[in-house]
């Protein structure tokens, strides 16, 4: 018997699928237009004052045309990282082709936390590709996550739990004085992980760097010995494969040796630098990466996958599973059916609700291939080296660090100005480059001096963009210093 209420049941599906198809094609055209013109116009545009007003929610339903018009209004006001002269921080630039994968993933609306379905199989294939790329053993496990920050938390939780024989999952650290080590140039996500894992950020020892901005291994050995003598328990070393300030790479092979000798977990923060393994230019410098116990990196940086997509690999998959697996009755596994497919991804990380990030990663690698992606990484390094040469050739620019990978740190200089005045001038130059829409570098400090920091992780950047950048820096500096 059919209820007479059935024909009138509300859903969130469109009443007219043909009209909906036309609507979506129109929005797709707008999205393609945005990406087609990514190399044109301003790099960054400050959001107008009325943007928040346009997006304020009053709880009422609005027409599809009104909603789509507001979405189109937003398109010009991103961070600018799709533009070839977005040169700040370490943002990836994305690709138009990822729109196809994102549409397919949205249509499936898959939760990849668990159960037996195709999306999880795709993720396992991507993880296996990563395992082989880094020459990790078949015991390796991994997850696609939001980014290196989450990947670091996962990797270091496995390190902590392994050190405490997994009792920490129930009883916590119980006063254990666990300490770890990383470079003073390491990313802040490592200290945040220590905080979130209940170790406290003070338990992370910041080891000074050499003049080349890599971890001083002699200082590391001394600190480990001191901590042991003071009754602390060293449990991990975090190496940096691509520092945020200068793009430098720690001596990973030596750090792996020390980890073996001291019986410590060896974690590598390879947020952008680890994918340098695809580049013939960088691969020889990554020796030791294959010896990591855990490796965190991002696809959305130097691989140019659309945000967001990071990865954690753990050499000992059994330890990884023991650190997270907890299957209550409502997540009971089965040998057959939808509840099959153990172990599930939720047993390797904190999230049961997970989007289908792996599809856009798979599609990106499948379409472009390892060789092309590696060539683009190499070109960015060549462009950074070229910018370093431009800086050294300019009498009013000063290179503050040798160009190590894809980052160039320099400043504008003028006789008669104090360091404080030069710091202020260079900060103002960067702000003007951004406000005028010319380029978007960032700033950092190198030995107390404020640097114009140019990061090139962008497949659209051209050598001519760097010529223009230098010219515009000199023009803006002249304007700012004219009386």
N, C-alpha and C positions, 0 to 999 in steps of 0.2 A: 504494500500500500504506500502510495506517495503522498507526502504532506502537501496540502494546497498552498502552503507558504513557500515551498521550494522555488518556484519561478521568480519570486521577488527577493530572494536572499541577496544581500549586499556583498560585494567583494571589492578588492582594490584593483582589479583588472580593468582595462579600458572597455567601455561599452562598444566602441567602434575600433576594431583592430586595424582596419585600413587607414583610418585617420591617424591612429597612433603611429603606424609605420611611417606615414608622411611626416609627422611631427619629429620622430627620431631621426629621420634622414636629414631634416633641416638642422637639427642640433649637431649631427655628425658633420655636416658641411661647415658649420661654424667652428667646430673643433679642428677640423682639417685646415681651415683657413687660418686659424691661430697658429698652428704648427708650420704651415707653409710660409708664413711671414715672420717666423721666429728670428731670422737674421736681420730684420729691418727695424728701423725706428729706434725709439728709446730703449735702453736696457731695462731701466726700472722707472716706474711712475708711482709717485706717492698716491695712496688711495684717497679719493675725494672725501670730503666731510660727510657727504650724504650716503656713503656706501652702507654704513651700519643701519641707517634709517631704511634703506631699500630692503635690507635683509632682516629687519625686525619682525618677529613672529607675534601675531595678534591672536592666534588660535583659530582663526577662520579659514575656510577653504577658499582658494583662489583658482582662477581659470588656468588651464595648461599654458595658454598664450602668455599670461601674466608671469607665471613661474619661469617659463623659458626665456622671456625677455630679461628677467632679472639675472638669470644664469649667464646670458650673453654679456650683460653689463659688467660682470665680474672678470671676464676673460683678460682684459688688459692689465689687471692689477695684481699679478703674481710677483714672486720675488725677482723674476727676471732671468732665472737660471737656464731658460731655453735659448737665450740670446748668446751669440758667440763672444760677446765682450762681458759676459758675467764671469768675473775672475776672482770672486771672493769665496772665503771659506772652502769647503770641499763639497760642492753640490754637483750632482749629475745633471745632464741636460735633456735626458729622455729621448724617445724616438716616436715618430708617428705610427709606426707599425704596431707598437704596443697597444694602440687603441683597439685593434682587432682582438687581441688576447683579453683585454679588460672587458670588452663587450661579451665575449664568450663566457668568461668567468662570472660576470654579472647575471647572465641568463641562467647559468647553472645554480648560482647562489649556494655553492657548496660550503659546508662547514667541515674544515679539514682537521678538526680535533680528533676525530676517530671514525670508526665504522668502516665498512668494506665498500668502497666506491672508487671511481676512476680518478678523482682529483688527488687522492692520497697516493695512488700509483704513480701519477705524474711527479709528485713531490719526491718520492723515493728515487725516481730516475734522475732528477736534478741533483739530489744529494750524492748519488753514486757517481755522477759526472764530476762533481766537486772532489769527491774522494780520490778519483783517479787523477784529476788535474794536479793535486798536491801530493800524489804518491803516498797516500795514507793506506793502511792495511784494510782488509775486508772486514775486520772487527769494528770499523768506524761507524758511528751513528751521527745523525745530524737533523737539523730542522731549518726550514725557511722561517725567518722571524721579521719583525719590523725593521730592525737595523742592528748595528754593532753594539749599541747600548744594551739591548735585550740579550743579544748573543753573549755578551760578556757576563751578565748576571748568571746565565745558564751555565756557561763554562766554569765560572769560579764557584758556583754552588757544587758542581760535581767535584771540583778540587777540594773544597772544604769538607764535603761529606766523606770523600775517600780518605782524607787525612784522619777523620774522626770515626772511621769504620762504620759510617752511616748512622751512628747513634744520634747524631745531631739532628736528624729528621724528627725525632721525638723529643729529645731532651735539650736541644740547643747546644751551644758551644760550652756551657757549664764551666765558665771561668777559664777555659783554655786560652792561653795567650798566643793565639795564632797570628803570625805576621807574614806579610808578603812583600815583594820588591818590584819596583818598576822605575823607569827613567823619570827624571824631573821634567822631561819633555812629553811624557805620556798623556794620552787623552784623559779628560776628567771622568769618563764613564767607568774607569777602573776604580777610582776612589768612591764613586757613587755605588758601585756594586758592593764594595766592602761595607759601606753604610747600610745598604738594604739587606745584606746577608747577616747583619748583626755582629760584624767584626769590628766596626768602627773605622772611619777613614784614617785615624791615627795609626792603625795597625798596618797601613800601607806605607812602606819606607820609600821615600823618593830619592833615588840614587842620582848623584850629580852626573853631568855629561862631560865628555871630552870637548876640546875645541871644535871637533867635527859634529858636535851635537848628537852623539850616540852614548849609550849608557857606559859609564866607566866601570869595567869589569873588576878592576882592582878594588875600587871602593865598594862594589857589590860584595865581594868575598869578605872584606873586612867587616861590613855590616852584618852579614850572616853569622860570622864568628862571634861578633859582639852580642848579637841577639841570643845566640845559644848560651853564651856565658852568663847572660842576664836572666836566664830561665824562660825565655820565650821559645815558641815552637815555629820555626820557619816552615811554610808549607807550599809556597808557590813563587814563581818568577813570571812576570808579564813582560815579554819583549814587545818592542814597537816596530812594526813594518810600515813605515810612512808616518813620521811625526807631523802633527798638525801645524806646527810653526814653520818647519823647514823641509818636510818631506824626507827626512833622514831615516835610515834603517839601522837598527841595532845589529850588533854582531850575533846573529841568531844561532849560528853553529856553536860559538863559544858559550852562549847562554844555555844551549841544550846540554853541552858538556858539564857545565856547573850544576844544572838541574839533576843530571844523572849522578854526579859525584855526591851531591848533597841530599839526594832522594827527595827532590822537590817536583811539584807539578809545573810543567812548562806551558804557559798560555801565551799566545801571540795575538796582539791587537793588529789586525791587518786591514782595518776598515776600508782604505782605498788601495794601500800598497800591495796587499797580498795578490790582487789580480794582475800585478805586474809580472806574474809568472807567465802570462800569455805573451809578453814582449821579449823578443830576442835581446833587446838592450838591457832589460832589467833582470831577466831570469838568473844570470850568474850571481847577482848580488843577493839572492834570496836563499842561498844555501843554509840549511838548518831549519827552514820552514817546515819541511817534511817530517821533522822530528818533534813537532809540537804535540802536547797532550790535548790541547784544545786550540782551535783557531776561529776567530771571529772576523767577519768581513761583510762588506755590502756589495750587492749587485747594483744598487741605485746610484753608486758613485762612478767609478771608472769603467763599469760595464755598460752604463747609460740605460739601464732598465728604469722604467718609470717608477716613481715613488709609490709605496715603500717596499723594499725587499732586501733583507740581510740574511746572514747564514751563520750557524754555529756547527762546527765539526768537532766531534770528540773521538779520540783514537780508541778508547776503551768503551765500546758500546754497552757492555754489561754494567760498568760503573755508571754510565749515563742513565741507564734504565733504573738502576737501584736508587739513584738520586731523586727520581721524580715519580716512579710508577706507584699508583695507588688507585685501585679499581673498586669503587663501591658497588653495591648490588645493582644499581640502576645503570652501571656501565659494564655489566658482566659480559665477558667475551663468549664467543661461540665458535664451534668448528665450521659451521656453515651459516649462510644467510648474511644479512646486513651487519650483524654483530661480530662477524668473523674479521680476519685481517690483523690479528695481534702480532706484535705490539702496536698500539695506536700512537699517533704523534703526541697526544696529551701525556703519554708516559715518558716523554723526553723533555718536557717543558711545562711552564705554569698555565698555559692557556688551553681550555677546552674549546672555546669559541675562537676559531681561526679562519680568516679568509683564504681564498685560493690564490695566494701570491705566486705560487710555483709556476702557474700557467704562463704568465708573462715572461718569467725567467726562461722557461723552456722555449717559448716561441722566439725570444730574442736570440738565444744561442743557436737554435735550429735555423733561423733565417740568415744570420750574419756569419756564423761560424767562428771558430777560435782564431784562425789566422788574421781575418780582417779586424776583429776586435783587438787583437794584439798589436796590429799595425797602428791603430788609432791611439793606443796607449803610448807606443813609441813616438808617434808624432807629437803628442803633447809634451813629452820629455824634450824633444828637439826644439819645440817652441819655447819652453822655459829657458833652455840653454841659449837660444837666440836672443831672448829678452835680456838675459844676463849680459850678453855681448853688447847689446844696445846701451844698457846702463853703464857699462865700463867705458864705452866710447863717448858718453855724454859728460862734459866737464862739470855739470851741475847736478849729477846724480851719483849716488854712492851705493855700491853693492854691499849689503851688510852680512851676507853669508854666501858661500859658494852654492851654486845651484846643484842640488843633489838628485832631484827627480823631476817633479812637475811644479815645484814652488820656487818663486823668485822673490826674495825680500830685499828691498832697497829703500832709499829715501832721497828726497830733494835736499840739496845743501846750498847754503849761501854764506859767504864770508860775513863775519861780524855778528852773526846770530848765535845766541847761546843754545845749549842743548835743549833747554826748556822751550825756547822760541821755535827751534827747528821741529820739535815734537808737535807743537801746536800747528805749525805751518803744514806739516805733512798730514796731520789729521784733517785739517781744513781742505787740503787738496783732494783727499779721498771723498770727503763729504760732497764737495762740488762736482767731482766726477759722477757721483751717484745722482745728485739733484738735477744736474744738467742732462742726465740720461746718456752720457757718453760711454761710461764703463762702470763696472761695479766690483772693484777690488775690495779687500778688507784691510784691517790693520792688525799688527801685533807688536810686541816689544822684543827686541834683540839686544841683549846686554844693556837694558835700560833705554835704548833708543827706539822711538816709535818708527815702525817700518811700514811702508806700503807693501802689502803682501798680495802677490798675484799667484793664484792657484789656477792651473789649467787642467781641468778634468772635463773637457768639453769637445765633442767630436765636430762641432761647428766652428770652433775658433780657427782663424786664419793667421798666417804670419803678418799680413797687412794690418790685422787688428792690433797687433803689438806695436807696429810702427806708429799707428794712430794714437795708441795709449801714451807713448812717450812724448809725442808732439803735444798732446792735450795736457799732460802733466806740466810741461814747460810753459804752455800758454796760461794755464790757471795759476801757476806759481807766480808768473809775471804780473798777472792781474791782482793777486792777493798782496804782493809786496810793493806795488806801485804806490807812491805817495801823491 
